[in-house]
Amino acid sequence: MRIHIKTTVNVPEIPVEVQLDAGTLNDVLAKVFGNVHFAKEVTDPATGEMKFDGVFEVRLNDEPYYGLPRGLNTELHDGDTIALSFILLGGG
């Protein structure tokens, strides 16, 4: 199946599409973030689980992942779209 990835910020390591036979939202996110330069920011080193503590928002077909009944364990279907909105904060 083909899963589309949309981001609000261009990160070259993040693909615009992921191919897999079957899987969950967590499976795709692990594949997407496995090789990015900031992987340690989104993966708990102790458990290997995804963590999004203010780094970005994840939506599946325009629905926030935390609003899905199975959350990150939601099964994906061909043509689903995952949107990653990076939360950029400034200060001074």
PDB file of N, CA, C and O in Angstrom:
ATOM      1  N   MET A   1       0.836  -1.179   0.000  1.00  0.00           N
ATOM      2  CA  MET A   1       0.000   0.000   0.000  1.00  0.00           C
ATOM      3  C   MET A   1       0.878   1.237   0.000  1.00  0.00           C
ATOM      4  O   MET A   1       2.040   1.193   0.404  1.00  0.00           O
ATOM      5  N   ARG A   2       0.315   2.324  -0.451  1.00  0.00           N
ATOM      6  CA  ARG A   2       1.028   3.586  -0.573  1.00  0.00           C
ATOM      7  C   ARG A   2       0.449   4.585   0.440  1.00  0.00           C
ATOM      8  O   ARG A   2      -0.754   4.844   0.456  1.00  0.00           O
ATOM      9  N   ILE A   3       1.334   5.139   1.286  1.00  0.00           N
ATOM     10  CA  ILE A   3       0.941   6.132   2.288  1.00  0.00           C
ATOM     11  C   ILE A   3       1.620   7.446   1.921  1.00  0.00           C
ATOM     12  O   ILE A   3       2.832   7.481   1.709  1.00  0.00           O
ATOM     13  N   HIS A   4       0.855   8.509   1.847  1.00  0.00           N
ATOM     14  CA  HIS A   4       1.372   9.832   1.499  1.00  0.00           C
ATOM     15  C   HIS A   4       1.800  10.559   2.767  1.00  0.00           C
ATOM     16  O   HIS A   4       1.130  10.480   3.797  1.00  0.00           O
ATOM     17  N   ILE A   5       2.922  11.266   2.680  1.00  0.00           N
ATOM     18  CA  ILE A   5       3.447  12.034   3.810  1.00  0.00           C
ATOM     19  C   ILE A   5       3.502  13.503   3.404  1.00  0.00           C
ATOM     20  O   ILE A   5       4.120  13.859   2.401  1.00  0.00           O
ATOM     21  N   LYS A   6       2.847  14.348   4.196  1.00  0.00           N
ATOM     22  CA  LYS A   6       2.888  15.797   3.961  1.00  0.00           C
ATOM     23  C   LYS A   6       3.529  16.454   5.168  1.00  0.00           C
ATOM     24  O   LYS A   6       3.257  16.068   6.305  1.00  0.00           O
ATOM     25  N   THR A   7       4.382  17.448   4.928  1.00  0.00           N
ATOM     26  CA  THR A   7       5.004  18.182   6.018  1.00  0.00           C
ATOM     27  C   THR A   7       4.843  19.679   5.797  1.00  0.00           C
ATOM     28  O   THR A   7       4.659  20.137   4.669  1.00  0.00           O
ATOM     29  N   THR A   8       4.914  20.429   6.882  1.00  0.00           N
ATOM     30  CA  THR A   8       4.830  21.882   6.789  1.00  0.00           C
ATOM     31  C   THR A   8       6.198  22.505   6.578  1.00  0.00           C
ATOM     32  O   THR A   8       6.308  23.672   6.203  1.00  0.00           O
ATOM     33  N   VAL A   9       7.246  21.715   6.823  1.00  0.00           N
ATOM     34  CA  VAL A   9       8.617  22.179   6.653  1.00  0.00           C
ATOM     35  C   VAL A   9       9.357  21.137   5.817  1.00  0.00           C
ATOM     36  O   VAL A   9       9.192  19.936   6.032  1.00  0.00           O
ATOM     37  N   ASN A  10      10.161  21.588   4.878  1.00  0.00           N
ATOM     38  CA  ASN A  10      10.901  20.666   4.029  1.00  0.00           C
ATOM     39  C   ASN A  10      12.071  20.053   4.805  1.00  0.00           C
ATOM     40  O   ASN A  10      13.008  20.747   5.201  1.00  0.00           O
ATOM     41  N   VAL A  11      11.993  18.736   5.011  1.00  0.00           N
ATOM     42  CA  VAL A  11      13.083  17.981   5.627  1.00  0.00           C
ATOM     43  C   VAL A  11      13.473  16.917   4.609  1.00  0.00           C
ATOM     44  O   VAL A  11      12.715  15.973   4.388  1.00  0.00           O
ATOM     45  N   PRO A  12      14.645  17.055   3.984  1.00  0.00           N
ATOM     46  CA  PRO A  12      15.030  16.162   2.887  1.00  0.00           C
ATOM     47  C   PRO A  12      14.958  14.677   3.212  1.00  0.00           C
ATOM     48  O   PRO A  12      14.672  13.868   2.329  1.00  0.00           O
ATOM     49  N   GLU A  13      15.215  14.301   4.471  1.00  0.00           N
ATOM     50  CA  GLU A  13      15.199  12.882   4.837  1.00  0.00           C
ATOM     51  C   GLU A  13      13.792  12.289   4.922  1.00  0.00           C
ATOM     52  O   GLU A  13      13.635  11.069   4.905  1.00  0.00           O
ATOM     53  N   ILE A  14      12.786  13.128   5.010  1.00  0.00           N
ATOM     54  CA  ILE A  14      11.407  12.630   5.116  1.00  0.00           C
ATOM     55  C   ILE A  14      10.842  12.445   3.719  1.00  0.00           C
ATOM     56  O   ILE A  14      10.766  13.401   2.947  1.00  0.00           O
ATOM     57  N   PRO A  15      10.441  11.211   3.384  1.00  0.00           N
ATOM     58  CA  PRO A  15       9.905  10.947   2.049  1.00  0.00           C
ATOM     59  C   PRO A  15       8.501  11.530   1.886  1.00  0.00           C
ATOM     60  O   PRO A  15       7.822  11.811   2.873  1.00  0.00           O
ATOM     61  N   VAL A  16       8.077  11.707   0.651  1.00  0.00           N
ATOM     62  CA  VAL A  16       6.718  12.180   0.392  1.00  0.00           C
ATOM     63  C   VAL A  16       5.745  11.008   0.299  1.00  0.00           C
ATOM     64  O   VAL A  16       4.529  11.192   0.239  1.00  0.00           O
ATOM     65  N   GLU A  17       6.306   9.800   0.288  1.00  0.00           N
ATOM     66  CA  GLU A  17       5.483   8.609   0.161  1.00  0.00           C
ATOM     67  C   GLU A  17       6.224   7.425   0.769  1.00  0.00           C
ATOM     68  O   GLU A  17       7.449   7.329   0.684  1.00  0.00           O
ATOM     69  N   VAL A  18       5.455   6.521   1.387  1.00  0.00           N
ATOM     70  CA  VAL A  18       6.021   5.304   1.964  1.00  0.00           C
ATOM     71  C   VAL A  18       5.233   4.121   1.414  1.00  0.00           C
ATOM     72  O   VAL A  18       4.003   4.152   1.360  1.00  0.00           O
ATOM     73  N   GLN A  19       5.949   3.083   1.009  1.00  0.00           N
ATOM     74  CA  GLN A  19       5.327   1.849   0.525  1.00  0.00           C
ATOM     75  C   GLN A  19       5.499   0.776   1.593  1.00  0.00           C
ATOM     76  O   GLN A  19       6.596   0.604   2.125  1.00  0.00           O
ATOM     77  N   LEU A  20       4.426   0.050   1.913  1.00  0.00           N
ATOM     78  CA  LEU A  20       4.528  -1.091   2.802  1.00  0.00           C
ATOM     79  C   LEU A  20       3.363  -2.027   2.538  1.00  0.00           C
ATOM     80  O   LEU A  20       2.344  -1.623   1.977  1.00  0.00           O
ATOM     81  N   ASP A  21       3.518  -3.279   2.945  1.00  0.00           N
ATOM     82  CA  ASP A  21       2.471  -4.268   2.712  1.00  0.00           C
ATOM     83  C   ASP A  21       1.289  -4.047   3.646  1.00  0.00           C
ATOM     84  O   ASP A  21       0.139  -4.076   3.209  1.00  0.00           O
ATOM     85  N   ALA A  22       1.562  -3.828   4.919  1.00  0.00           N
ATOM     86  CA  ALA A  22       0.540  -3.569   5.927  1.00  0.00           C
ATOM     87  C   ALA A  22       1.239  -2.902   7.098  1.00  0.00           C
ATOM     88  O   ALA A  22       2.458  -3.000   7.238  1.00  0.00           O
ATOM     89  N   GLY A  23       0.471  -2.227   7.936  1.00  0.00           N
ATOM     90  CA  GLY A  23       1.097  -1.617   9.097  1.00  0.00           C
ATOM     91  C   GLY A  23       0.218  -0.594   9.775  1.00  0.00           C
ATOM     92  O   GLY A  23      -0.901  -0.307   9.351  1.00  0.00           O
ATOM     93  N   THR A  24       0.769  -0.058  10.841  1.00  0.00           N
ATOM     94  CA  THR A  24       0.064   0.930  11.649  1.00  0.00           C
ATOM     95  C   THR A  24       0.704   2.302  11.460  1.00  0.00           C
ATOM     96  O   THR A  24       1.744   2.440  10.816  1.00  0.00           O
ATOM     97  N   LEU A  25       0.066   3.293  12.027  1.00  0.00           N
ATOM     98  CA  LEU A  25       0.610   4.648  12.003  1.00  0.00           C
ATOM     99  C   LEU A  25       1.997   4.656  12.646  1.00  0.00           C
ATOM    100  O   LEU A  25       2.908   5.311  12.141  1.00  0.00           O
ATOM    101  N   ASN A  26       2.159   3.944  13.738  1.00  0.00           N
ATOM    102  CA  ASN A  26       3.456   3.867  14.411  1.00  0.00           C
ATOM    103  C   ASN A  26       4.514   3.243  13.508  1.00  0.00           C
ATOM    104  O   ASN A  26       5.653   3.709  13.482  1.00  0.00           O
ATOM    105  N   ASP A  27       4.155   2.189  12.762  1.00  0.00           N
ATOM    106  CA  ASP A  27       5.104   1.541  11.856  1.00  0.00           C
ATOM    107  C   ASP A  27       5.629   2.517  10.801  1.00  0.00           C
ATOM    108  O   ASP A  27       6.828   2.566  10.523  1.00  0.00           O
ATOM    109  N   VAL A  28       4.718   3.287  10.226  1.00  0.00           N
ATOM    110  CA  VAL A  28       5.123   4.237   9.191  1.00  0.00           C
ATOM    111  C   VAL A  28       5.978   5.355   9.786  1.00  0.00           C
ATOM    112  O   VAL A  28       6.983   5.749   9.194  1.00  0.00           O
ATOM    113  N   LEU A  29       5.589   5.864  10.944  1.00  0.00           N
ATOM    114  CA  LEU A  29       6.365   6.930  11.573  1.00  0.00           C
ATOM    115  C   LEU A  29       7.768   6.443  11.936  1.00  0.00           C
ATOM    116  O   LEU A  29       8.738   7.185  11.784  1.00  0.00           O
ATOM    117  N   ALA A  30       7.880   5.217  12.410  1.00  0.00           N
ATOM    118  CA  ALA A  30       9.199   4.665  12.728  1.00  0.00           C
ATOM    119  C   ALA A  30      10.052   4.575  11.464  1.00  0.00           C
ATOM    120  O   ALA A  30      11.253   4.841  11.501  1.00  0.00           O
ATOM    121  N   LYS A  31       9.433   4.201  10.355  1.00  0.00           N
ATOM    122  CA  LYS A  31      10.159   4.118   9.084  1.00  0.00           C
ATOM    123  C   LYS A  31      10.560   5.511   8.593  1.00  0.00           C
ATOM    124  O   LYS A  31      11.677   5.708   8.116  1.00  0.00           O
ATOM    125  N   VAL A  32       9.651   6.466   8.711  1.00  0.00           N
ATOM    126  CA  VAL A  32       9.909   7.834   8.255  1.00  0.00           C
ATOM    127  C   VAL A  32      11.011   8.494   9.074  1.00  0.00           C
ATOM    128  O   VAL A  32      11.884   9.161   8.518  1.00  0.00           O
ATOM    129  N   PHE A  33      10.975   8.313  10.386  1.00  0.00           N
ATOM    130  CA  PHE A  33      11.930   9.005  11.245  1.00  0.00           C
ATOM    131  C   PHE A  33      13.185   8.199  11.554  1.00  0.00           C
ATOM    132  O   PHE A  33      14.058   8.676  12.279  1.00  0.00           O
ATOM    133  N   GLY A  34      13.291   7.004  11.025  1.00  0.00           N
ATOM    134  CA  GLY A  34      14.442   6.159  11.309  1.00  0.00           C
ATOM    135  C   GLY A  34      15.774   6.749  10.904  1.00  0.00           C
ATOM    136  O   GLY A  34      16.784   6.494  11.559  1.00  0.00           O
ATOM    137  N   ASN A  35      15.801   7.537   9.831  1.00  0.00           N
ATOM    138  CA  ASN A  35      17.071   8.053   9.324  1.00  0.00           C
ATOM    139  C   ASN A  35      17.192   9.570   9.359  1.00  0.00           C
ATOM    140  O   ASN A  35      18.142  10.119   8.800  1.00  0.00           O
ATOM    141  N   VAL A  36      16.260  10.258   9.997  1.00  0.00           N
ATOM    142  CA  VAL A  36      16.359  11.716  10.032  1.00  0.00           C
ATOM    143  C   VAL A  36      17.395  12.151  11.071  1.00  0.00           C
ATOM    144  O   VAL A  36      17.639  11.451  12.053  1.00  0.00           O
ATOM    145  N   HIS A  37      17.984  13.292  10.841  1.00  0.00           N
ATOM    146  CA  HIS A  37      19.052  13.774  11.714  1.00  0.00           C
ATOM    147  C   HIS A  37      18.571  14.097  13.131  1.00  0.00           C
ATOM    148  O   HIS A  37      19.391  14.205  14.042  1.00  0.00           O
ATOM    149  N   PHE A  38      17.263  14.253  13.334  1.00  0.00           N
ATOM    150  CA  PHE A  38      16.740  14.556  14.664  1.00  0.00           C
ATOM    151  C   PHE A  38      15.960  13.370  15.241  1.00  0.00           C
ATOM    152  O   PHE A  38      15.062  13.568  16.060  1.00  0.00           O
ATOM    153  N   ALA A  39      16.286  12.153  14.829  1.00  0.00           N
ATOM    154  CA  ALA A  39      15.564  10.944  15.264  1.00  0.00           C
ATOM    155  C   ALA A  39      15.504  10.829  16.786  1.00  0.00           C
ATOM    156  O   ALA A  39      14.490  10.398  17.336  1.00  0.00           O
ATOM    157  N   LYS A  40      16.582  11.213  17.468  1.00  0.00           N
ATOM    158  CA  LYS A  40      16.600  11.101  18.938  1.00  0.00           C
ATOM    159  C   LYS A  40      15.574  12.020  19.597  1.00  0.00           C
ATOM    160  O   LYS A  40      15.194  11.794  20.746  1.00  0.00           O
ATOM    161  N   GLU A  41      15.129  13.041  18.893  1.00  0.00           N
ATOM    162  CA  GLU A  41      14.132  13.961  19.434  1.00  0.00           C
ATOM    163  C   GLU A  41      12.719  13.388  19.383  1.00  0.00           C
ATOM    164  O   GLU A  41      11.838  13.846  20.111  1.00  0.00           O
ATOM    165  N   VAL A  42      12.497  12.396  18.535  1.00  0.00           N
ATOM    166  CA  VAL A  42      11.147  11.850  18.369  1.00  0.00           C
ATOM    167  C   VAL A  42      11.037  10.376  18.741  1.00  0.00           C
ATOM    168  O   VAL A  42       9.970   9.776  18.613  1.00  0.00           O
ATOM    169  N   THR A  43      12.149   9.790  19.203  1.00  0.00           N
ATOM    170  CA  THR A  43      12.152   8.388  19.600  1.00  0.00           C
ATOM    171  C   THR A  43      12.684   8.261  21.012  1.00  0.00           C
ATOM    172  O   THR A  43      13.752   8.785  21.330  1.00  0.00           O
ATOM    173  N   ASP A  44      11.937   7.563  21.865  1.00  0.00           N
ATOM    174  CA  ASP A  44      12.391   7.322  23.234  1.00  0.00           C
ATOM    175  C   ASP A  44      13.516   6.291  23.187  1.00  0.00           C
ATOM    176  O   ASP A  44      13.279   5.159  22.765  1.00  0.00           O
ATOM    177  N   PRO A  45      14.743   6.649  23.609  1.00  0.00           N
ATOM    178  CA  PRO A  45      15.864   5.716  23.509  1.00  0.00           C
ATOM    179  C   PRO A  45      15.695   4.457  24.365  1.00  0.00           C
ATOM    180  O   PRO A  45      16.247   3.406  24.040  1.00  0.00           O
ATOM    181  N   ALA A  46      14.945   4.562  25.443  1.00  0.00           N
ATOM    182  CA  ALA A  46      14.764   3.415  26.341  1.00  0.00           C
ATOM    183  C   ALA A  46      13.793   2.384  25.770  1.00  0.00           C
ATOM    184  O   ALA A  46      13.990   1.180  25.934  1.00  0.00           O
ATOM    185  N   THR A  47      12.735   2.866  25.092  1.00  0.00           N
ATOM    186  CA  THR A  47      11.696   1.951  24.621  1.00  0.00           C
ATOM    187  C   THR A  47      11.636   1.831  23.101  1.00  0.00           C
ATOM    188  O   THR A  47      11.091   0.860  22.575  1.00  0.00           O
ATOM    189  N   GLY A  48      12.195   2.817  22.393  1.00  0.00           N
ATOM    190  CA  GLY A  48      12.103   2.824  20.938  1.00  0.00           C
ATOM    191  C   GLY A  48      10.772   3.349  20.431  1.00  0.00           C
ATOM    192  O   GLY A  48      10.542   3.388  19.222  1.00  0.00           O
ATOM    193  N   GLU A  49       9.887   3.755  21.348  1.00  0.00           N
ATOM    194  CA  GLU A  49       8.578   4.265  20.956  1.00  0.00           C
ATOM    195  C   GLU A  49       8.665   5.727  20.533  1.00  0.00           C
ATOM    196  O   GLU A  49       9.555   6.466  20.953  1.00  0.00           O
ATOM    197  N   MET A  50       7.714   6.121  19.689  1.00  0.00           N
ATOM    198  CA  MET A  50       7.664   7.491  19.210  1.00  0.00           C
ATOM    199  C   MET A  50       7.201   8.413  20.334  1.00  0.00           C
ATOM    200  O   MET A  50       6.332   8.051  21.127  1.00  0.00           O
ATOM    201  N   LYS A  51       7.785   9.605  20.395  1.00  0.00           N
ATOM    202  CA  LYS A  51       7.360  10.633  21.350  1.00  0.00           C
ATOM    203  C   LYS A  51       7.289  11.954  20.593  1.00  0.00           C
ATOM    204  O   LYS A  51       8.162  12.262  19.782  1.00  0.00           O
ATOM    205  N   PHE A  52       6.273  12.711  20.855  1.00  0.00           N
ATOM    206  CA  PHE A  52       6.056  13.932  20.088  1.00  0.00           C
ATOM    207  C   PHE A  52       6.030  15.170  20.960  1.00  0.00           C
ATOM    208  O   PHE A  52       5.457  16.184  20.561  1.00  0.00           O
ATOM    209  N   ASP A  53       6.621  15.121  22.120  1.00  0.00           N
ATOM    210  CA  ASP A  53       6.602  16.185  23.121  1.00  0.00           C
ATOM    211  C   ASP A  53       6.847  17.579  22.557  1.00  0.00           C
ATOM    212  O   ASP A  53       7.932  18.131  22.741  1.00  0.00           O
ATOM    213  N   GLY A  54       5.882  18.149  21.888  1.00  0.00           N
ATOM    214  CA  GLY A  54       5.991  19.507  21.405  1.00  0.00           C
ATOM    215  C   GLY A  54       6.836  19.701  20.169  1.00  0.00           C
ATOM    216  O   GLY A  54       7.039  20.840  19.748  1.00  0.00           O
ATOM    217  N   VAL A  55       7.343  18.624  19.564  1.00  0.00           N
ATOM    218  CA  VAL A  55       8.182  18.763  18.380  1.00  0.00           C
ATOM    219  C   VAL A  55       7.321  18.944  17.134  1.00  0.00           C
ATOM    220  O   VAL A  55       7.620  19.789  16.291  1.00  0.00           O
ATOM    221  N   PHE A  56       6.255  18.155  17.013  1.00  0.00           N
ATOM    222  CA  PHE A  56       5.362  18.276  15.866  1.00  0.00           C
ATOM    223  C   PHE A  56       4.023  17.614  16.151  1.00  0.00           C
ATOM    224  O   PHE A  56       3.886  16.837  17.096  1.00  0.00           O
ATOM    225  N   GLU A  57       3.064  17.927  15.337  1.00  0.00           N
ATOM    226  CA  GLU A  57       1.730  17.340  15.425  1.00  0.00           C
ATOM    227  C   GLU A  57       1.594  16.313  14.304  1.00  0.00           C
ATOM    228  O   GLU A  57       2.052  16.541  13.185  1.00  0.00           O
ATOM    229  N   VAL A  58       0.963  15.188  14.611  1.00  0.00           N
ATOM    230  CA  VAL A  58       0.742  14.129  13.626  1.00  0.00           C
ATOM    231  C   VAL A  58      -0.758  13.980  13.389  1.00  0.00           C
ATOM    232  O   VAL A  58      -1.542  13.859  14.330  1.00  0.00           O
ATOM    233  N   ARG A  59      -1.139  13.992  12.108  1.00  0.00           N
ATOM    234  CA  ARG A  59      -2.544  13.786  11.733  1.00  0.00           C
ATOM    235  C   ARG A  59      -2.618  12.675  10.702  1.00  0.00           C
ATOM    236  O   ARG A  59      -1.765  12.562   9.822  1.00  0.00           O
ATOM    237  N   LEU A  60      -3.649  11.863  10.826  1.00  0.00           N
ATOM    238  CA  LEU A  60      -3.934  10.829   9.838  1.00  0.00           C
ATOM    239  C   LEU A  60      -5.234  11.218   9.159  1.00  0.00           C
ATOM    240  O   LEU A  60      -6.286  11.258   9.797  1.00  0.00           O
ATOM    241  N   ASN A  61      -5.166  11.501   7.888  1.00  0.00           N
ATOM    242  CA  ASN A  61      -6.345  11.931   7.121  1.00  0.00           C
ATOM    243  C   ASN A  61      -7.064  13.082   7.823  1.00  0.00           C
ATOM    244  O   ASN A  61      -8.288  13.066   7.960  1.00  0.00           O
ATOM    245  N   ASP A  62      -6.301  14.077   8.264  1.00  0.00           N
ATOM    246  CA  ASP A  62      -6.770  15.298   8.919  1.00  0.00           C
ATOM    247  C   ASP A  62      -7.297  15.098  10.341  1.00  0.00           C
ATOM    248  O   ASP A  62      -7.883  16.020  10.909  1.00  0.00           O
ATOM    249  N   GLU A  63      -7.104  13.932  10.917  1.00  0.00           N
ATOM    250  CA  GLU A  63      -7.528  13.661  12.297  1.00  0.00           C
ATOM    251  C   GLU A  63      -6.276  13.547  13.173  1.00  0.00           C
ATOM    252  O   GLU A  63      -5.383  12.760  12.860  1.00  0.00           O
ATOM    253  N   PRO A  64      -6.193  14.325  14.276  1.00  0.00           N
ATOM    254  CA  PRO A  64      -5.027  14.196  15.161  1.00  0.00           C
ATOM    255  C   PRO A  64      -4.899  12.758  15.663  1.00  0.00           C
ATOM    256  O   PRO A  64      -5.900  12.129  16.007  1.00  0.00           O
ATOM    257  N   TYR A  65      -3.675  12.239  15.707  1.00  0.00           N
ATOM    258  CA  TYR A  65      -3.474  10.832  16.087  1.00  0.00           C
ATOM    259  C   TYR A  65      -4.035  10.533  17.471  1.00  0.00           C
ATOM    260  O   TYR A  65      -4.545   9.435  17.697  1.00  0.00           O
ATOM    261  N   TYR A  66      -3.955  11.481  18.402  1.00  0.00           N
ATOM    262  CA  TYR A  66      -4.447  11.242  19.756  1.00  0.00           C
ATOM    263  C   TYR A  66      -5.979  11.187  19.816  1.00  0.00           C
ATOM    264  O   TYR A  66      -6.537  10.759  20.826  1.00  0.00           O
ATOM    265  N   GLY A  67      -6.664  11.611  18.753  1.00  0.00           N
ATOM    266  CA  GLY A  67      -8.126  11.525  18.690  1.00  0.00           C
ATOM    267  C   GLY A  67      -8.614  10.229  18.044  1.00  0.00           C
ATOM    268  O   GLY A  67      -9.815   9.960  18.019  1.00  0.00           O
ATOM    269  N   LEU A  68      -7.682   9.428  17.523  1.00  0.00           N
ATOM    270  CA  LEU A  68      -8.048   8.160  16.903  1.00  0.00           C
ATOM    271  C   LEU A  68      -8.261   7.105  17.995  1.00  0.00           C
ATOM    272  O   LEU A  68      -7.506   7.071  18.966  1.00  0.00           O
ATOM    273  N   PRO A  69      -9.271   6.250  17.852  1.00  0.00           N
ATOM    274  CA  PRO A  69      -9.540   5.238  18.888  1.00  0.00           C
ATOM    275  C   PRO A  69      -8.331   4.371  19.243  1.00  0.00           C
ATOM    276  O   PRO A  69      -8.164   3.999  20.404  1.00  0.00           O
ATOM    277  N   ARG A  70      -7.493   4.046  18.268  1.00  0.00           N
ATOM    278  CA  ARG A  70      -6.317   3.205  18.525  1.00  0.00           C
ATOM    279  C   ARG A  70      -5.027   4.009  18.510  1.00  0.00           C
ATOM    280  O   ARG A  70      -3.944   3.430  18.595  1.00  0.00           O
ATOM    281  N   GLY A  71      -5.117   5.332  18.405  1.00  0.00           N
ATOM    282  CA  GLY A  71      -3.927   6.177  18.430  1.00  0.00           C
ATOM    283  C   GLY A  71      -2.887   5.763  17.411  1.00  0.00           C
ATOM    284  O   GLY A  71      -3.197   5.594  16.232  1.00  0.00           O
ATOM    285  N   LEU A  72      -1.660   5.601  17.859  1.00  0.00           N
ATOM    286  CA  LEU A  72      -0.563   5.222  16.966  1.00  0.00           C
ATOM    287  C   LEU A  72      -0.687   3.782  16.465  1.00  0.00           C
ATOM    288  O   LEU A  72       0.014   3.392  15.532  1.00  0.00           O
ATOM    289  N   ASN A  73      -1.559   3.002  17.068  1.00  0.00           N
ATOM    290  CA  ASN A  73      -1.767   1.617  16.638  1.00  0.00           C
ATOM    291  C   ASN A  73      -2.864   1.494  15.588  1.00  0.00           C
ATOM    292  O   ASN A  73      -3.313   0.386  15.292  1.00  0.00           O
ATOM    293  N   THR A  74      -3.299   2.609  15.025  1.00  0.00           N
ATOM    294  CA  THR A  74      -4.325   2.609  13.984  1.00  0.00           C
ATOM    295  C   THR A  74      -3.774   1.963  12.719  1.00  0.00           C
ATOM    296  O   THR A  74      -2.711   2.344  12.228  1.00  0.00           O
ATOM    297  N   GLU A  75      -4.508   0.981  12.194  1.00  0.00           N
ATOM    298  CA  GLU A  75      -4.119   0.319  10.946  1.00  0.00           C
ATOM    299  C   GLU A  75      -4.289   1.298   9.790  1.00  0.00           C
ATOM    300  O   GLU A  75      -5.262   2.049   9.738  1.00  0.00           O
ATOM    301  N   LEU A  76      -3.337   1.282   8.871  1.00  0.00           N
ATOM    302  CA  LEU A  76      -3.385   2.175   7.712  1.00  0.00           C
ATOM    303  C   LEU A  76      -3.935   1.455   6.497  1.00  0.00           C
ATOM    304  O   LEU A  76      -3.929   0.227   6.418  1.00  0.00           O
ATOM    305  N   HIS A  77      -4.410   2.253   5.550  1.00  0.00           N
ATOM    306  CA  HIS A  77      -4.978   1.734   4.308  1.00  0.00           C
ATOM    307  C   HIS A  77      -4.335   2.454   3.126  1.00  0.00           C
ATOM    308  O   HIS A  77      -3.835   3.571   3.258  1.00  0.00           O
ATOM    309  N   ASP A  78      -4.356   1.799   1.982  1.00  0.00           N
ATOM    310  CA  ASP A  78      -3.790   2.376   0.774  1.00  0.00           C
ATOM    311  C   ASP A  78      -4.376   3.767   0.526  1.00  0.00           C
ATOM    312  O   ASP A  78      -5.593   3.950   0.540  1.00  0.00           O
ATOM    313  N   GLY A  79      -3.501   4.731   0.300  1.00  0.00           N
ATOM    314  CA  GLY A  79      -3.932   6.092  -0.004  1.00  0.00           C
ATOM    315  C   GLY A  79      -4.087   7.000   1.203  1.00  0.00           C
ATOM    316  O   GLY A  79      -4.386   8.183   1.038  1.00  0.00           O
ATOM    317  N   ASP A  80      -3.891   6.482   2.419  1.00  0.00           N
ATOM    318  CA  ASP A  80      -3.969   7.338   3.607  1.00  0.00           C
ATOM    319  C   ASP A  80      -2.903   8.425   3.524  1.00  0.00           C
ATOM    320  O   ASP A  80      -1.873   8.261   2.870  1.00  0.00           O
ATOM    321  N   THR A  81      -3.177   9.545   4.205  1.00  0.00           N
ATOM    322  CA  THR A  81      -2.229  10.656   4.243  1.00  0.00           C
ATOM    323  C   THR A  81      -1.871  10.968   5.686  1.00  0.00           C
ATOM    324  O   THR A  81      -2.746  11.161   6.529  1.00  0.00           O
ATOM    325  N   ILE A  82      -0.584  11.015   5.956  1.00  0.00           N
ATOM    326  CA  ILE A  82      -0.080  11.420   7.265  1.00  0.00           C
ATOM    327  C   ILE A  82       0.484  12.829   7.098  1.00  0.00           C
ATOM    328  O   ILE A  82       1.353  13.068   6.259  1.00  0.00           O
ATOM    329  N   ALA A  83      -0.021  13.750   7.904  1.00  0.00           N
ATOM    330  CA  ALA A  83       0.459  15.127   7.879  1.00  0.00           C
ATOM    331  C   ALA A  83       1.299  15.378   9.129  1.00  0.00           C
ATOM    332  O   ALA A  83       0.866  15.097  10.247  1.00  0.00           O
ATOM    333  N   LEU A  84       2.495  15.907   8.929  1.00  0.00           N
ATOM    334  CA  LEU A  84       3.401  16.229  10.025  1.00  0.00           C
ATOM    335  C   LEU A  84       3.576  17.741  10.053  1.00  0.00           C
ATOM    336  O   LEU A  84       4.168  18.326   9.146  1.00  0.00           O
ATOM    337  N   SER A  85       3.056  18.364  11.101  1.00  0.00           N
ATOM    338  CA  SER A  85       3.170  19.814  11.266  1.00  0.00           C
ATOM    339  C   SER A  85       4.193  20.082  12.351  1.00  0.00           C
ATOM    340  O   SER A  85       3.941  19.835  13.530  1.00  0.00           O
ATOM    341  N   PHE A  86       5.331  20.581  11.955  1.00  0.00           N
ATOM    342  CA  PHE A  86       6.383  20.885  12.911  1.00  0.00           C
ATOM    343  C   PHE A  86       6.017  22.116  13.721  1.00  0.00           C
ATOM    344  O   PHE A  86       5.556  23.120  13.177  1.00  0.00           O
ATOM    345  N   ILE A  87       6.226  22.026  15.018  1.00  0.00           N
ATOM    346  CA  ILE A  87       5.934  23.134  15.920  1.00  0.00           C
ATOM    347  C   ILE A  87       7.237  23.914  16.110  1.00  0.00           C
ATOM    348  O   ILE A  87       8.164  23.463  16.783  1.00  0.00           O
ATOM    349  N   LEU A  88       7.276  25.075  15.505  1.00  0.00           N
ATOM    350  CA  LEU A  88       8.476  25.906  15.557  1.00  0.00           C
ATOM    351  C   LEU A  88       8.245  27.043  16.529  1.00  0.00           C
ATOM    352  O   LEU A  88       7.309  27.826  16.372  1.00  0.00           O
ATOM    353  N   LEU A  89       9.093  27.130  17.526  1.00  0.00           N
ATOM    354  CA  LEU A  89       8.970  28.169  18.545  1.00  0.00           C
ATOM    355  C   LEU A  89      10.197  29.065  18.491  1.00  0.00           C
ATOM    356  O   LEU A  89      11.315  28.609  18.250  1.00  0.00           O
ATOM    357  N   GLY A  90       9.966  30.316  18.717  1.00  0.00           N
ATOM    358  CA  GLY A  90      11.071  31.258  18.767  1.00  0.00           C
ATOM    359  C   GLY A  90      11.129  31.883  20.138  1.00  0.00           C
ATOM    360  O   GLY A  90      10.189  31.773  20.925  1.00  0.00           O
ATOM    361  N   GLY A  91      12.173  32.502  20.404  1.00  0.00           N
ATOM    362  CA  GLY A  91      12.297  33.149  21.698  1.00  0.00           C
ATOM    363  C   GLY A  91      13.447  34.138  21.674  1.00  0.00           C
ATOM    364  O   GLY A  91      14.178  34.261  20.691  1.00  0.00           O
ATOM    365  N   GLY A  92      13.575  34.809  22.744  1.00  0.00           N
ATOM    366  CA  GLY A  92      14.690  35.737  22.766  1.00  0.00           C
ATOM    367  C   GLY A  92      14.786  36.435  24.056  1.00  0.00           C
ATOM    368  O   GLY A  92      15.678  37.261  24.245  1.00  0.00           O
TER     369      GLY A  92
END
